[in-house]
Amino acid sequence: MSAIDPTTGPCPCGRTDRRDKPIGYALCCGRYLDDFENTPAPDAESLMRSRYSAFVLERAEYLLATWYVSKRPASIEFEPGIKWLGLDIRSRSVLDADHAEVEFVARQRSSTGTATRLHERSRFVREGDRWYYLDGDLQQPLA
């Protein structure tokens, strides 16, 4: 992680307010990551954004807890030296009261300087008052 603490400034997910000003971590994804038991993400997009922030902050416990149980891996390993560069939400679709999709592009740079883009259409499911990441389809880059 970088020397700058992302939990004290703008949220890593890049969400902005109505005036296009960055929202702080504590008021954005921080409330979900730091109080998982009592503060579930209210919708699929908020869960997607909080999971991105969890990757930036290397919070494996949150990622595992928000992964749908039948699809959840046993553990998560973070690649050393990855720098997350930003998240772009391309689209969001509410399919019904308990199913939604979010298409996003997350950009990162490896320790060797190689930049990559992860473009995915993610599926989410809600059980009770909590949304979970189910799975996703990677989107191929345009030629």
Secondary structure by P-SEA (a helix, b strand, c coil): ccccccccccccccccccccccccccccaaaaaacccccccccaaaaaaaaaaaaaacaaaaaaaacccccccccccccccccccccccccccccccccccccbbbbbcccccbbbbbbbbbbbbbccccccccbbbbbbccc
